[in-house]
Amino acid sequence: MTHSTARRSALRGLSLAALTLSSLASFSAHADTPAVLRVSAIPDEAPTELQRKFKPLGEYLSQATGMKVVFTPVSDYAAVVESLATRKLDLAWLGGFTYVQAKIRTNGTAIPIVQRAEDAVFTSKFITADPSIQTLADLKGKTFAFGAPSSTSGSLMPRYFLLQDGLNPEKDFKTVAYSGAHDATVAFVAAGKAEAGVLNTSVWDKLVETKKVDTSKVRVFATTPTYFDYNWTVRGDLDPAIIKKLTDAFLALDPAKPEHKAIMDLQRASKFIPTKPENYAGTEAAAKSAGLLK
């Protein structure tokens, strides 16, 4: 072997060694990087409020799973459903109707894992600032605001119960508008953009407690029967071990523990309970009855 050949061979050996070390370093760095849990929620309130509500819960779930939790707000309900179906999200806060849409879009693979105890007996509040409106029948000929079209508590279930009471919004109301979110519906009614509207009870109670609504002007005049609503849903092909960690973490939340109380208060939850697809069969039937699902 000539001197130049030996030199080229040595250089190749060094290059291979460097490449191997580089690969090992890259692998080691990757191994030390925690896996990411991608989370979002239906935009039923302002994005800043959703971020505020999720922050301590995200930190808790990160500790429970050992994963980096990243919360990404989205612009509309359909985006959450599509992102779960296309594996861009691992975990999402859905309304009952959005879950039904996600179940259909993912061919039944999306899994609802937990819900707040309050979500098993959820209701919506009909509100107005018009003294002439005292009952649902008084809505005839009035302007009305739902929340978002895909909202369970701001659109689907109130619409379903209105139809049960013989009121067809498109035929019986003067106009029908969609505010886009529960807090926006209250703003619509308070500003006179709609003579009446409907939103979920949890958001109404929060707005009243924080004095963000003047109850001397805007008042509740009717409440719907109970129904199943919100849940936390995972994509169906998420690692079962991660699904178990998430489920156990939610179920372990205890408002009696100071470190959990802030999380529970922001989630407006007394406790989390297991849920299952069958709980939303009534929601799916209501959506079909209201013409929102074929």
C-alpha positions in Angstrom: 0.0 0.0 0.0 1.4 3.4 -1.0 1.7 6.3 1.5 -1.1 8.2 -0.3 -3.4 5.1 -0.4 -2.8 4.5 3.3 -3.6 8.2 4.0 -6.9 8.0 2.1 -7.8 4.8 3.9 -7.1 6.5 7.3 -9.2 9.5 6.4 -12.1 7.3 5.4 -11.8 5.5 8.7 -11.8 8.8 10.5 -14.9 10.0 8.5 -16.8 6.9 9.3 -15.8 7.2 13.0 -16.9 10.8 13.0 -20.2 9.9 11.3 -20.8 7.1 13.8 -20.1 9.4 16.7 -22.4 12.1 15.2 -25.2 9.6 14.8 -24.8 8.3 18.3 -24.8 11.9 19.7 -27.9 12.6 17.6 -29.6 9.5 18.9 -28.6 10.3 22.5 -30.0 13.9 22.2 -33.2 12.5 20.6 -33.5 9.9 23.4 -33.2 12.7 26.0 -35.9 14.7 24.3 -39.3 14.0 25.8 -42.0 12.9 23.5 -44.6 15.7 22.7 -48.3 15.4 23.6 -50.2 17.7 21.2 -53.4 19.1 22.8 -56.1 21.4 21.7 -59.7 22.4 22.5 -62.8 23.5 20.6 -62.8 27.3 20.6 -65.9 27.8 22.7 -64.4 30.7 24.5 -61.7 33.3 23.6 -58.3 31.8 22.8 -56.6 33.7 25.7 -59.2 32.2 28.1 -58.6 28.7 26.8 -54.8 29.1 27.2 -55.3 30.4 30.8 -57.6 27.5 31.7 -55.2 24.8 30.2 -51.8 26.0 31.5 -51.8 24.4 35.0 -53.6 21.3 33.6 -51.0 21.0 30.9 -48.2 21.1 33.5 -49.9 18.5 35.6 -50.4 16.2 32.6 -46.7 16.7 31.6 -45.6 15.5 35.1 -48.0 12.5 35.0 -46.9 11.3 31.5 -43.3 12.4 31.3 -44.1 14.1 28.0 -43.8 17.7 26.9 -47.4 19.0 26.6 -48.0 21.6 23.8 -51.4 23.3 23.7 -52.4 24.8 20.3 -55.6 26.9 20.0 -57.5 26.6 16.8 -59.8 28.9 14.9 -62.9 26.7 14.6 -64.5 23.5 15.7 -63.9 21.7 12.5 -60.1 22.2 12.8 -60.0 20.2 16.0 -61.9 17.3 14.5 -59.7 17.3 11.4 -56.5 17.5 13.4 -57.5 14.5 15.5 -58.4 12.6 12.3 -55.1 13.5 10.6 -53.0 12.7 13.7 -51.9 16.3 14.2 -53.4 16.2 17.7 -53.2 13.5 20.4 -55.7 14.8 22.9 -58.6 17.3 22.6 -61.3 18.9 24.7 -64.5 18.3 22.7 -68.2 19.0 23.1 -70.6 16.1 22.8 -71.5 17.0 19.2 -67.8 17.6 18.2 -67.0 14.2 19.7 -69.7 12.6 17.5 -68.3 14.4 14.4 -64.8 13.2 15.4 -66.1 9.6 15.8 -67.6 9.7 12.3 -64.5 11.4 10.8 -62.1 8.9 12.3 -64.3 5.8 11.5 -65.0 5.3 15.2 -61.4 5.3 16.4 -61.5 8.5 18.4 -61.8 7.5 22.1 -63.5 9.7 24.8 -61.7 8.9 28.0 -63.0 11.2 30.7 -65.5 14.0 31.4 -66.2 16.2 34.3 -69.0 15.0 36.6 -70.9 18.1 35.5 -70.8 17.0 31.9 -73.1 14.0 32.6 -75.9 16.4 33.6 -75.1 19.4 31.4 -77.6 22.2 30.5 -77.9 25.3 28.4 -79.3 28.7 29.5 -81.6 30.8 27.3 -80.9 34.5 28.0 -82.5 37.8 27.1 -82.5 41.5 27.9 -86.1 41.9 26.5 -88.8 42.2 29.2 -91.4 40.8 26.8 -89.6 37.4 26.6 -90.6 35.2 29.6 -90.9 31.8 27.9 -89.6 29.9 24.9 -92.9 30.6 23.1 -92.2 34.3 23.4 -89.2 33.9 21.0 -91.5 33.8 18.0 -90.7 36.8 15.8 -87.6 37.7 17.7 -83.9 37.9 16.7 -81.9 35.0 18.2 -78.2 34.1 18.7 -76.7 30.6 18.9 -73.0 30.1 19.7 -70.9 28.2 17.1 -72.8 25.9 14.6 -71.0 22.8 15.9 -71.4 23.7 19.6 -73.3 21.1 21.6 -74.5 23.4 24.3 -74.6 26.6 22.2 -76.4 25.2 19.2 -77.2 21.5 18.8 -79.0 20.6 22.0 -80.8 24.0 22.4 -82.0 23.6 18.8 -83.1 20.0 19.5 -85.1 21.1 22.6 -86.6 24.1 20.7 -87.8 21.7 18.0 -89.2 19.4 20.7 -91.2 22.4 21.9 -92.6 23.1 18.4 -90.2 26.0 17.6 -88.3 25.9 14.4 -85.6 28.7 14.6 -85.4 29.3 10.9 -89.2 29.6 10.5 -90.3 31.0 13.8 -87.6 33.5 14.7 -87.1 36.8 12.9 -83.4 36.1 12.4 -80.9 33.5 13.5 -77.2 34.4 14.1 -74.2 32.5 15.2 -71.9 34.4 17.6 -69.1 31.8 17.5 -68.6 31.4 21.2 -70.6 31.3 24.5 -69.2 34.5 25.9 -69.8 36.2 22.5 -73.5 35.2 22.7 -73.8 37.1 26.0 -72.1 40.1 24.4 -74.6 39.9 21.5 -77.6 39.9 23.8 -76.2 42.6 26.1 -75.5 44.9 23.1 -78.9 44.3 21.5 -77.5 42.5 18.5 -80.0 39.7 19.3 -83.1 39.8 21.5 -82.3 36.4 23.0 -79.6 33.8 22.8 -78.4 30.5 24.3 -75.1 29.4 25.9 -73.8 26.7 28.2 -74.6 26.9 31.9 -71.0 26.6 33.0 -69.8 29.7 31.0 -72.9 31.6 32.1 -72.2 30.9 35.8 -68.5 31.9 35.3 -69.5 35.2 33.7 -72.0 35.9 36.5 -69.4 35.0 39.2 -66.7 37.2 37.6 -69.2 40.0 37.1 -68.7 40.1 33.3 -72.4 40.2 32.7 -74.9 42.7 34.2 -77.6 40.4 35.5 -79.9 43.4 36.1 -80.1 43.7 32.3 -79.4 40.2 30.9 -81.2 37.3 32.5 -82.0 33.6 32.2 -85.5 32.8 31.2 -85.3 29.1 30.4 -83.0 26.1 31.0 -82.8 23.0 28.8 -83.2 19.4 30.2 -79.9 17.7 31.0 -77.6 15.9 28.4 -74.1 14.6 28.1 -71.6 17.2 26.9 -67.9 17.9 27.1 -65.1 15.2 27.2 -61.4 14.7 26.7 -60.9 12.5 23.6 -57.7 10.9 22.3 -56.9 9.8 18.8 -57.5 6.0 18.5 -54.0 5.0 17.6 -52.3 6.8 20.5 -50.1 4.4 22.6 -52.4 2.6 25.0 -49.9 3.1 27.8 -50.1 6.9 27.3 -53.9 6.7 27.2 -53.9 4.9 30.5 -51.5 7.5 32.1 -53.7 10.3 30.9 -56.9 8.7 32.1 -55.4 7.9 35.5 -54.1 11.4 35.8 -57.5 13.0 35.2 -59.2 10.6 37.5 -56.6 11.3 40.3 -57.4 15.0 40.3 -58.8 15.8 43.8 -60.0 19.3 44.7 -59.3 18.5 48.4 -55.6 18.6 47.5 -54.3 22.2 47.3 -52.1 21.4 44.3 -55.1 20.2 42.4 -57.7 22.8 43.4 -56.5 25.5 41.0 -56.6 23.0 38.1 -60.2 21.9 39.0 -61.4 25.5 39.6 -60.2 26.6 36.1 -61.8 23.5 34.6 -65.0 24.2 36.6 -64.9 20.5 37.7 -65.9 18.9 41.0 -64.2 15.7 39.7 -63.4 13.8 36.5 -65.2 10.5 35.8 -64.7 7.9 33.0 -66.8 8.3 29.9 -67.6 6.1 26.9 -68.9 6.5 23.3 -72.3 5.2 24.3 -72.9 8.3 26.4 -73.1 10.3 23.2 -75.7 8.2 21.3 -78.4 10.6 22.3 -76.3 13.5 21.0 -75.9 11.8 17.7 -79.6 11.1 17.5 -80.4 14.7 18.4 -78.0 15.9 15.6 -79.8 13.7 13.1 -83.2 14.8 14.3 -82.1 18.5 13.9 -80.8 17.8 10.4 -77.2 18.5 11.4 -76.1 14.9 10.6 -77.2 12.7 7.7 
